[in-house]
Structure formats: structure tokens, C-alpha cells
């Protein structure tokens, strides 16, 4: 069973084709990158898989459930972190994690989940400060903690290290790697090509709503005689 199976996916907004006949498969336990320039359709695809948007045509299966028929079941097993996500600013960081955790557990299990979120966020004593005092990077750490503390079977991460400095971004990448080792599949999008190269088992390059290349980063660099994924990206999506 694949974690995600997308076949001939089309998404229209009126007369605009945002996604055009997209197909790809994400294997269980891998980190799969959906990479493309702004406006390429990648965020639309992530939102569809996250059950936020409905498809125009084609089919999507997530964890062996049909997206159209079983969206409710899918939502129980996934976690989605949008690029523009926010948190309740009047809550303290820990209170926000507690608020989210109560949707999934109660009692001791809730606190265990919260402590995992605190560990992932790694905000030190600032976890007890109000969210509205956080920098963009601190907010992102909190939100990554929220997304991964529930131990989803599939985590969909749009720009997971957005706003983080090099050291903090590196820590988040380690956490993402450890999460897959614990059995979570990761679908991510990132404009940071070094991050893509370091993290992803396979990637799909999307441009103008279409998948234009798929493969392992190393294989794609060999195919295009490129020194890195940034060079592959530039050549493929021009």
C-alpha cells in the first residue's frame, strides 16, 4: 500500500487550470518532495491531499482511503502544516499545544503528546510565553511541534523551515528524519533546494500545473549532469 496515490489530478478555478493531469505516488515511510516555482500548483496539490480542497477530476488515495469518499477518515491520520499557518496569539506556547492535543487524546496521553510537542519545538522557557511575543522562527518551531507531536501516519509540510536560521532549520530537519524512522510518511514542499537534497528520498518537479520530472535527487543530478538539485530545478522548470 502506497501512502499517497495521485492519478490524473485536475483542479480548476473557473477557467484557470491550477493543476493539470498530475500523477505521482508516495511510498510508505519516505520523505517525498513536491518542488516547483511560485504559482506552479504545488500548494494546491498539498491542500487537496490534506482534504482542504476538492478535486475537479482524477483520483487521490491517501493511506488506502479514497479522498472523495473518505475525507473524514483521512483527516484522523494526517497532519498538515501550511506555509502561512498561525497559532492562537493570546495563548502561551504550551497552552496552544495542550489545546491541539485535546482533540486527539485525554488525560495522561494528552500530556505525553504535549511534552513531545514541547521537545520538538525546543523553545526553552519561551514555551511558557504568549505566542504573540514569538518571532517568526519561534512560531514556526511551535507549529512544527504541533504538526509532528500527534505522530501522524502522514505529515504534509509546506515550507517546514520557513523563517528559521541555519541552526534551527538543521534541528527541524533532524526531527523530520527521525519522524520517518518512527513510521511517519512525509510529503513536503520547500524552496530551499539544499533542504530538498538533504531530506528527500524522492522528488517531483512541478511547473505550470504539470509534473515535469520525478526521481531520487542523486539520480536526477546524474541525469542532468548537475552538481546539485538547484541546477536540476533550474534546467527542468525553465
N, C-alpha and C positions, 0 to 999 in steps of 0.2 A: 504493500500500500504506500503510495506516494503521499507526502504531506499536503501538496498542492498540485492540482492538475488543471491547467487553463487551456481551453481549446477554442480556437476561432473566436476569441472575445472581441466584441464590438461595443463601444459606448459612444452614443451620440448625444450632443446637447443641441437640440434643434437641428439645424443644418450642418453643424460642425461635428466632424468625426474626431473625437478626442483619442480614441483607441481603435485601431484598425486591424482586425483579424489576428490578434495576438495569441500565441500558443507557447507554453513552456511548462515544465514540470520541476517541482522542488522535492528532492528526496528527504525522507525522514532523517533527522539528526544533522543535516548540513546547514551551512550558512550560505545563503543564496543572495547575490546582489542584483538588484534591478537598477541599472545605471543609465543615465541619459541627461541631456541638457535641459534647461528650464523649458517647460511647455511641451516636453516630449510625450507626456502621458503617463509617466511612472507613478505619480501620486494618485492619479485616477485609478490605476490598476491596484495600488495598495488599498485604497478606500473601498474598492469593490470587494477585494478578498476579505477585508475587515467587516463586511456586511453593511457598510455605511451607504454605499451607492448600489443601485440596481443596474444590471446589465441590460443592454439593448438586444444583443443576440450572442450566441455562443454558449459555452458552458464552463462552470467553475466548480471543482470539487475541493473541499478543504477537509483534511483528516477523514476522507472517505464519505463525507456528507455533501450532498448537492446543495450548493449555495442558495439556489432559488427556493428549494423545498424545506431546508433545514437550517435556516439562518440562526434560529434560537439556540439550537444545539451547538453550532459552531462558536457562537459568542461565549459559551461556557468554557471553551478550551483554548481561546486565543487571547492575546493582549496586543493592543495597538498603541503605538506612540507616534502621534503626528509631529511633523516638524514644528508646527505652531502651537503645540499643546501648552496649556497653562494649568495652574493649580489654584485652589481657593485661597486668596491672598490674606484673608482675615484669620486663617488657621495657622498654627505653628506647624513646622515640617512634620514632626511626629504625629500631630493630630490629623494631618492630612493623610498620612499613611494608615493610621487607625481607621479613619473614615472609609477609605477604599477597602481595607482588609475585611471590614464587617460585611461587605457584600459577598464575601466568599467563605467566611468561617465565623465561628463564635468561640468565646471563652479562651482557653489556653492556646488553641490553634491560631486564633486571631493574633495574639501577642507574638507567637513564634513567627508568623508571617511579617508582622511589623518589624521585628528585630532583624529579619533578613533584609527588609527594605532599608532599614537604617544602615546596615552594614554595607549594602551596595552603594547607597547614596554617599556614604563616607563624608558627612558634613561636620563631624565632630560635635562640639557643643552647640553649633548653629542649628542643629536639628530641632532644638527647643525654641528657636526664634520664629517670629512670624514670617510667612512666605513673602509678604510684601517688602521685606528687608533684604531679600536674596538678590544676588547678581544673576545675570542670565545664565552663567555657567553653573551656579549653585542650584538654580531652578531646574536646569537640565539634569543634573545629578539626581535630584529628588524624583524627577519624573522617570528616569531610567530605573531607579529603585522601585517605584510604583509598578512599572511595567513588568519587571522580572521577579518581584517578590512573590507573585502568585503562582510561580512555577508553571507557566502556560505550556501547552503542548506545541503551540506555535506563537512566536513573538514577531510582530511586524513593526519594524523600527525605521522611521523616516528621519534621516539625518541624526542618528543617535548621539553623536558627539558635538552637535552644533553648539557653538558658544563656549566650548571648553578649551583650556590651554593644553599644551602638548602633554604635560604630565598627567593631568586629569583625563584627557582623551585616551591616553595609553592605559590607564587603570580601567576605564569603561570597556575598552577592547578586551582586556583580560577577563573581565566579568562576563562579557558576551561569549567568549570562547569557553569559559567554564560552564556557562549555562547550556551550551550544546552538549558538553560532556555529560551533563546531568539528564539529557534526553529531550531537550527543547530544540525544535527546529527554528531557525532564524531566517526571515525574509527582510532584507534591509535595502535602503537606498541611501546613497551618500555622494556628495560632490567631491569628497576627499579621495582621490584615486590611490594614494598610499594606503589609506584605511581599507579600501576595497581590496587591494592587492594583499594586504596582511591578513584580512579577516576571511575573505570569501573562498569557499570551496569551488563554487562555480558562479558565473555572472551571465546576465543577459543584457545586451546593449539595446536601448530603445531610442528611436528617433522618429519624429513626426508620427507618433502613434503606432509604429511598427517595430517588431523585434528585428534587428539587423544582424545580430551575431550572438552566439551563445557558446560557452565553454569554460574550461578551467583557465584562470588567469595565466598560468605558465604556458598552457597550450596556445592561447591567443597571442601571447608575446612572441612565441616561436613562429606562429602562422604569419604574423605581420612584421617579423624581423624587428621587433620593438624592444627597447630597453626596459619599459615599464608599461603599466596599464594606461597611464595618461597618454602615451603615444598611441596605443591601440585605440583608445577612445577618440582621440583627435582625428585619426585616419578614417575610422569607421563612420562617425556621425557627421562628417562634413557635408 
